[in-house]
Amino acid sequence: MPVNAHNHPVESVAPSLNQWQQQGHYFDFQGRQVFWQSAGDAQKPAVLLIHGFPSASWDWRHQWLPLAEKYHVITADMPGFGFSDKSPARDYSIKLQADMFEALMSAQGITHCHLVAHDYGDTVAQELLARQAEAPALTLLSVQLLNGGLFPETHRPVLAQKLLISPLGSVFARFFSEKKLRNTFAHICKQPLAEEELSGLWQLHCFNQGQRVMHKLIRYMEERRRYRDRWVNALAHTSLPLQLINGADDPISGEHMVRRYRELVTDKHIVSLAGIGHYPQLEAAEQVTVTLCRFLQEHA
């Protein structure tokens, strides 16, 4: 919802999954068809939104139109997710996802942007942050992070994640059902998601037979340990404006992760949302929207 002159949210209708798909486009990235879309005035500051696991860019449905009122917003379903390519013959890595966003933004003629990320997307954001000192293809102006495994030592994976990364991960993925997805989201989200969102998450998973690649996507948990120094240092030493928005009751990356963030990164610009779980942008959509917009207004 847009914010009026008195900083009160103005109601807007979030796009349905069908509308989201119809409004999107595809571009070729290394032989993969990647679903993406943008909204807002291309002459205004760019804001890139990066989604989490196991969902897709539709996670930002409530923030999409409000942000487009003042910014040029861009997002995409990363390879392996949502409406994008999910070839089982491919490999998936955080580096690949960061490369894809650089290619997408370059194709749109965008060299600078503000970044908003969630969950798996936080790790992609950390890789993009690490590249800022390496002649980056995309220059970041500010970063806002929602619940994610910023530090492997504080990440508490749920049972489904543990099974996916096990030697039997490919077998478990084939039998991953809508009931299992709903049970997982009921566990990690402290405010129930709308039926439209739950059914949409399952449709996004099923599109292009997503069960074929879940066990490959989950390897990001191993990457977080392997590249911990690179990605944690990128956060700890950045000079960019940085904000953390955290659902405090998230069993995966909640208040226990924030304590580590305060130790290693900063105790500034932390927004803790009591009674909210792993998907703040869906569970507390209005509050997250206002928080994102306020930070962007200060730093755009």
C-alpha positions as CSV (number, residue, x, y, z in Angstrom):
1,M,0.0,0.0,0.0
2,P,1.3,3.5,-0.9
3,V,2.1,5.8,2.0
4,N,0.3,9.2,2.1
5,A,1.6,12.5,3.3
6,H,0.9,11.6,6.9
7,N,2.8,8.3,6.6
8,H,-0.3,6.3,6.8
9,P,-0.6,3.3,4.4
10,V,-3.2,3.6,1.6
11,E,-4.8,0.4,0.7
12,S,-4.0,-1.2,-2.7
13,V,-4.8,-4.6,-4.1
14,A,-2.0,-7.1,-4.3
15,P,-1.7,-8.9,-7.7
16,S,-3.0,-12.4,-7.8
17,L,-0.7,-15.2,-9.0
18,N,-2.4,-15.2,-12.4
19,Q,-2.0,-11.5,-12.7
20,W,1.7,-11.8,-11.7
21,Q,2.4,-14.4,-14.3
22,Q,0.5,-12.4,-17.1
23,Q,2.4,-9.2,-16.3
24,G,5.8,-10.9,-16.4
25,H,8.4,-11.5,-19.1
26,Y,11.2,-13.9,-19.9
27,F,14.8,-13.4,-20.7
28,D,17.5,-15.9,-21.7
29,F,20.3,-16.3,-19.2
30,Q,22.9,-18.9,-20.1
31,G,20.3,-20.9,-22.0
32,R,17.8,-20.7,-19.1
33,Q,14.5,-19.0,-19.4
34,V,14.1,-16.6,-16.4
35,F,10.8,-15.1,-15.4
36,W,11.0,-11.4,-14.4
37,Q,9.1,-8.2,-14.3
38,S,9.3,-4.6,-13.5
39,A,7.0,-1.7,-12.6
40,G,7.2,2.0,-12.0
41,D,9.0,4.8,-13.7
42,A,12.3,3.7,-15.2
43,Q,13.7,7.2,-14.6
44,K,13.3,6.8,-10.8
45,P,15.7,5.0,-8.5
46,A,15.8,1.2,-9.0
47,V,14.9,-1.2,-6.3
48,L,15.7,-4.9,-6.8
49,L,13.6,-7.5,-4.9
50,I,15.1,-11.0,-4.3
51,H,12.9,-13.8,-3.0
52,G,13.6,-16.8,-0.8
53,F,13.4,-20.6,-0.7
54,P,11.2,-22.4,-1.7
55,S,9.0,-19.6,-3.0
56,A,9.3,-17.0,-5.8
57,S,9.1,-13.3,-6.6
58,W,5.3,-13.3,-5.9
59,D,6.4,-13.2,-2.2
60,W,6.6,-9.4,-2.8
61,R,3.0,-9.1,-4.0
62,H,2.0,-6.8,-1.2
63,Q,5.0,-4.5,-1.5
64,W,5.0,-4.4,-5.3
65,L,2.5,-1.7,-6.1
66,P,3.4,0.6,-3.2
67,L,7.1,0.5,-4.2
68,A,6.2,1.2,-7.8
69,E,4.6,4.4,-6.8
70,K,8.0,6.0,-6.1
71,Y,10.6,3.6,-7.6
72,H,11.5,1.5,-10.5
73,V,11.0,-2.0,-9.0
74,I,12.5,-5.1,-10.6
75,T,12.3,-8.7,-9.5
76,A,12.7,-12.2,-10.9
77,D,12.1,-15.9,-10.2
78,M,15.6,-17.3,-9.8
79,P,16.5,-20.3,-11.9
80,G,15.0,-23.3,-10.1
81,F,12.1,-21.3,-8.7
82,G,8.6,-20.1,-9.6
83,F,8.0,-19.6,-13.3
84,S,11.6,-19.9,-14.3
85,D,13.6,-22.8,-15.8
86,K,13.9,-25.8,-13.5
87,S,16.0,-28.2,-15.6
88,P,17.2,-31.2,-13.5
89,A,20.3,-31.4,-15.7
90,R,21.5,-28.0,-14.4
91,D,23.4,-27.0,-11.3
92,Y,22.2,-24.2,-9.1
93,S,24.5,-22.0,-6.9
94,I,24.4,-18.7,-5.1
95,K,27.0,-17.4,-7.6
96,L,24.8,-18.4,-10.5
97,Q,21.9,-16.5,-9.0
98,A,24.0,-13.4,-8.4
99,D,25.3,-13.6,-12.0
100,M,21.7,-13.8,-13.2
101,F,20.6,-10.6,-11.4
102,E,23.7,-8.8,-12.7
103,A,22.7,-9.9,-16.2
104,L,19.1,-9.0,-15.8
105,M,19.9,-5.5,-14.5
106,S,22.5,-5.0,-17.2
107,A,19.9,-5.9,-19.9
108,Q,17.6,-3.2,-18.5
109,G,20.4,-0.6,-18.6
110,I,20.5,-0.5,-14.8
111,T,23.9,0.0,-13.1
112,H,22.9,1.1,-9.6
113,C,20.1,-0.1,-7.4
114,H,18.7,-0.4,-3.9
115,L,18.4,-4.1,-2.8
116,V,15.7,-5.8,-0.7
117,A,16.1,-9.6,-0.1
118,H,14.6,-12.4,2.0
119,D,15.8,-15.8,3.2
120,Y,17.8,-17.6,0.4
121,G,17.8,-14.1,-1.3
122,D,19.8,-12.8,1.7
123,T,22.6,-15.1,0.7
124,V,22.5,-13.8,-2.9
125,A,22.5,-10.3,-1.5
126,Q,25.6,-11.2,0.6
127,E,27.4,-12.4,-2.6
128,L,26.4,-9.2,-4.4
129,L,27.7,-7.2,-1.4
130,A,31.0,-9.1,-1.5
131,R,31.4,-8.1,-5.2
132,Q,31.2,-4.4,-4.4
133,A,34.9,-4.3,-3.8
134,E,35.6,-6.3,-7.0
135,A,34.7,-3.9,-9.8
136,P,31.0,-4.9,-9.6
137,A,28.7,-5.1,-12.6
138,L,25.9,-3.8,-10.4
139,T,26.5,-1.1,-7.8
140,L,24.4,-1.3,-4.7
141,L,23.1,1.8,-3.0
142,S,21.4,0.3,0.1
143,V,20.5,-3.1,1.4
144,Q,17.5,-4.3,3.4
145,L,17.4,-7.9,4.6
146,L,14.4,-9.9,5.9
147,N,14.7,-13.2,7.8
148,G,17.5,-15.3,6.4
149,G,20.5,-17.5,7.3
150,L,23.0,-14.7,7.4
151,F,25.3,-16.8,9.7
152,P,25.5,-20.6,9.2
153,E,26.0,-21.1,13.0
154,T,22.6,-19.6,13.8
155,H,20.6,-21.2,11.0
156,R,18.1,-23.8,12.3
157,P,16.7,-25.7,9.3
158,V,13.3,-27.3,9.4
159,L,12.8,-31.1,8.9
160,A,12.0,-30.7,5.2
161,Q,15.3,-28.9,4.6
162,K,17.3,-31.5,6.5
163,L,15.7,-34.3,4.5
164,L,16.3,-32.5,1.2
165,I,20.0,-32.1,1.9
166,S,20.4,-35.7,3.0
167,P,21.6,-38.5,0.6
168,L,17.9,-39.3,0.1
169,G,17.1,-35.7,-0.8
170,S,16.1,-36.4,-4.4
171,V,13.7,-39.2,-3.2
172,F,12.1,-36.9,-0.6
173,A,11.7,-34.2,-3.2
174,R,9.7,-36.4,-5.5
175,F,7.2,-37.1,-2.7
176,F,7.0,-33.5,-1.4
177,S,3.3,-32.8,-1.3
178,E,1.0,-29.8,-0.9
179,K,0.2,-31.1,2.6
180,K,3.9,-31.1,3.5
181,L,4.3,-27.6,2.2
182,R,1.3,-26.3,4.1
183,N,2.6,-28.0,7.3
184,T,6.0,-26.4,6.9
185,F,4.6,-22.9,6.4
186,A,2.3,-23.4,9.4
187,H,5.4,-24.1,11.4
188,I,7.6,-21.3,10.2
189,C,4.9,-18.5,9.9
190,K,3.4,-17.3,13.2
191,Q,0.6,-15.5,11.4
192,P,-1.4,-17.8,9.1
193,L,-0.9,-17.1,5.4
194,A,-4.0,-16.4,3.2
195,E,-5.4,-19.4,1.4
196,E,-4.6,-17.6,-1.9
197,E,-0.9,-17.4,-0.9
198,L,-0.7,-21.1,0.3
199,S,-2.3,-22.4,-2.9
200,G,-0.2,-20.1,-5.0
201,L,3.0,-21.3,-3.3
202,W,2.1,-24.9,-4.3
203,Q,1.3,-23.9,-7.9
204,L,4.7,-22.1,-8.1
205,H,6.4,-25.2,-6.8
206,C,4.6,-27.5,-9.3
207,F,5.3,-25.2,-12.3
208,N,7.9,-26.8,-14.6
209,Q,8.1,-29.8,-12.2
210,G,9.9,-28.0,-9.4
211,Q,10.2,-31.2,-7.3
212,R,13.0,-32.3,-9.7
213,V,15.4,-29.6,-8.5
214,M,14.6,-29.0,-4.8
215,H,17.5,-31.2,-3.6
216,K,19.8,-29.2,-5.8
217,L,18.6,-25.8,-4.6
218,I,19.0,-26.8,-1.0
219,R,22.8,-27.0,-1.5
220,Y,22.9,-23.3,-0.6
221,M,23.1,-24.5,3.1
222,E,26.4,-26.1,2.3
223,E,27.6,-23.0,0.4
224,R,26.8,-20.8,3.4
225,R,29.3,-22.8,5.4
226,R,31.9,-23.0,2.6
227,Y,31.8,-19.2,1.9
228,R,31.0,-18.0,5.4
229,D,34.0,-15.7,5.7
230,R,33.3,-14.0,2.4
231,W,29.6,-13.5,3.0
232,V,29.7,-12.6,6.7
233,N,32.6,-10.2,6.1
234,A,30.7,-8.6,3.3
235,L,28.0,-7.7,5.8
236,A,30.2,-6.8,8.7
237,H,32.4,-4.4,6.7
238,T,29.9,-2.8,4.3
239,S,29.7,1.0,4.3
240,L,26.3,0.9,2.6
241,P,23.1,1.8,4.4
242,L,21.9,-1.5,5.9
243,Q,18.6,-2.5,7.5
244,L,17.4,-5.8,9.0
245,I,13.7,-6.5,9.2
246,N,13.2,-9.6,11.3
247,G,10.2,-11.7,12.3
248,A,11.3,-12.3,15.9
249,D,9.3,-15.6,16.3
250,D,10.8,-17.3,13.3
251,P,12.1,-20.7,14.3
252,I,14.7,-20.7,11.5
253,S,16.2,-17.2,11.6
254,G,14.4,-15.3,14.3
255,E,15.6,-13.4,17.4
256,H,18.5,-15.9,17.9
257,M,19.9,-14.8,14.5
258,V,19.4,-11.1,15.4
259,R,21.6,-11.5,18.5
260,R,24.4,-12.7,16.3
261,Y,23.8,-9.9,13.8
262,R,24.2,-7.4,16.7
263,E,27.5,-9.1,17.6
264,L,29.1,-9.3,14.2
265,V,27.5,-6.5,12.1
266,T,25.7,-3.7,13.9
267,D,23.0,-2.9,16.4
268,K,21.6,-0.1,14.2
269,H,18.6,-0.2,11.9
270,I,17.1,-3.4,13.2
271,V,13.3,-3.7,13.0
272,S,12.1,-6.6,15.2
273,L,8.5,-7.8,14.6
274,A,7.1,-9.6,17.6
275,G,4.6,-12.4,16.8
276,I,5.9,-12.7,13.2
277,G,7.7,-15.7,11.7
278,H,9.8,-16.4,8.7
279,Y,7.8,-14.5,6.0
280,P,7.4,-10.9,7.3
281,Q,6.4,-9.5,3.9
282,L,3.4,-11.8,3.9
283,E,2.6,-12.1,7.6
284,A,3.0,-8.4,8.4
285,A,2.7,-6.9,4.9
286,E,1.6,-3.4,5.9
287,Q,4.3,-3.0,8.5
288,V,7.0,-4.3,6.2
289,T,5.9,-2.1,3.4
290,V,5.9,1.1,5.5
291,T,9.3,0.1,6.9
292,L,10.9,-0.5,3.5
293,C,9.5,2.7,2.1
294,R,10.7,4.8,5.1
295,F,14.3,3.4,4.8
296,L,14.3,4.0,1.0
297,Q,13.1,7.5,1.4
298,E,15.9,8.2,3.8
299,H,18.6,6.8,1.5
300,A,17.3,7.2,-2.1
